[in-house]
Amino acid sequence: MRRDVFQAIADPVRRDIIKLLAENALPINEVAQKFEVSRPAISKHLKILEECGIIDIQQQGRERYCLIRPKSLIPAFLWIEQYQNLWEDKLDSFEAYLNELQSKRKNNKNE
């Protein structure tokens, strides 16, 4: 099965793993200890992230370290970025609507 970055970021645990590894490379055991999920489940998530090209797993002595490959996240970033203006406009419009309601409520109380 061919996996891509969107499959990788679809799962909240994998997003949390990405966030964790963005700070620094960690051994698999340390990654697993950070989550309240079974070690086999974390291993499966790491395998998916590796298949998607988001992380590399490298042997260093007795430990296997997970390293982030941030460039692999660029396609997801570019796809999300195209909707940024749309959502900013909608949120600005919603904020203006809430301010209008609040203003009307204040005016009704003062009458």
C-alpha positions in Angstrom: 0.0 0.0 0.0 1.3 3.4 -1.0 1.0 5.9 1.9 1.3 9.7 1.8 1.7 12.6 4.2 -2.0 13.1 4.5 -2.5 9.5 5.8 0.2 10.2 8.3 -1.3 13.3 9.7 -4.8 12.0 9.7 -4.3 10.3 13.1 -4.0 12.4 16.3 -1.4 10.0 17.8 0.8 10.3 14.7 0.4 14.1 14.8 1.5 14.1 18.5 4.5 11.9 17.5 5.5 14.3 14.8 5.3 17.2 17.3 7.4 15.3 19.8 10.1 14.4 17.2 10.1 18.0 15.9 11.8 19.0 19.1 14.6 16.3 18.9 15.3 12.8 17.8 14.3 10.1 20.3 14.8 6.4 20.8 11.7 4.3 20.0 11.3 3.4 23.7 11.3 7.0 24.8 8.6 7.8 22.1 6.5 4.9 23.4 6.8 6.1 27.0 5.3 9.5 26.2 2.0 7.9 25.2 -0.7 6.0 27.0 -1.0 3.5 24.1 0.6 0.1 23.8 4.1 -0.2 22.6 2.9 -2.3 19.6 0.5 0.5 18.7 3.3 3.1 18.8 5.4 0.8 16.7 2.7 0.6 14.1 2.3 4.4 14.1 6.1 4.8 13.7 6.1 2.4 10.8 3.4 4.4 9.0 5.3 7.6 9.6 8.4 5.9 8.2 6.5 4.6 5.2 5.2 8.1 4.5 8.7 9.5 4.6 8.0 11.7 7.6 10.5 10.0 9.9 13.7 7.9 9.5 14.5 5.2 12.0 18.2 4.8 12.5 20.2 2.3 14.5 22.7 4.0 16.9 24.4 1.4 19.1 21.7 -0.6 20.8 19.0 2.0 20.3 16.8 2.8 17.3 16.3 6.5 17.0 13.4 8.3 15.3 14.3 11.4 13.4 11.9 13.8 11.7 12.2 14.6 8.0 10.4 18.0 8.0 10.6 18.6 4.3 8.2 15.6 3.8 5.5 17.7 5.5 5.7 20.5 2.9 2.8 19.0 0.7 0.4 19.1 3.6 1.5 22.6 4.6 1.0 23.9 1.1 -2.4 22.2 0.8 -3.6 23.7 4.2 -2.1 27.1 3.4 -4.4 27.6 0.4 -7.4 27.6 2.8 -5.8 30.0 5.3 -7.3 33.1 3.8 -10.7 31.5 3.4 -10.8 30.6 7.1 -9.4 34.0 8.2 -12.1 35.7 6.3 -14.8 33.5 7.7 -13.5 34.0 11.3 -13.3 37.8 10.8 -16.9 37.8 9.6 -18.0 35.7 12.5 -16.2 38.0 14.9 -17.9 41.0 13.4 -21.3 39.2 13.8 -20.6 38.5 17.4 -19.6 42.1 18.1 -22.8 43.3 16.5 -24.9 40.9 18.6 -23.0 42.1 21.8 -23.6 45.7 20.8 -27.3 45.1 20.3 -27.6 43.4 23.6 -25.9 46.3 25.4 -28.3 48.7 23.6 -31.3 46.7 24.7 -30.2 46.7 28.3 -29.7 50.5 28.3 -33.2 51.2 27.0 
